[in-house]
């Protein structure tokens, strides 16, 4: 859903996984199936999570140039992205990885519906 650039442009795998996890929504749920409450929750979570990660990844131009854009400081704060097969940080169940439209996504089948 969030990986479909026709719907929400600019949100990639990392932030899509984190946003949907925070909102409790599975990545394979069609947008048309979301309830009004889920859409409202998503509208709240998107700016909150993006702001959080922008602040955590704050880097000067000099630092960015030295690392050639590869110094991501938000990695310790990621809850699900890239953690397929590991325990969910909330419930402890195994995080699942799937591919949607050629893009990978990680989610908790217990916490995300």
Number of C-alpha atoms within 10 A of each C-alpha: 18 21 23 14 11 9 11 11 10 13 17 16 17 18 20 22 26 24 25 26 22 19 22 19 22 20 25 14 12 9 13 7 9 13 10 9 9 15 15 12 16 19 13 13 18 20 12 13 18 16 12 13 19 12 12 15 15 13 15 9 10 9 13 14 12 11 11 9 11 10 14 14 14 14 14 8 13 14 18 26 21 19 17 18 14 14 15 20 12 10 11 12 15 17 22 18 17 13 11 13 8 8 11 18 26 26 30 28 15 15 18 15 15
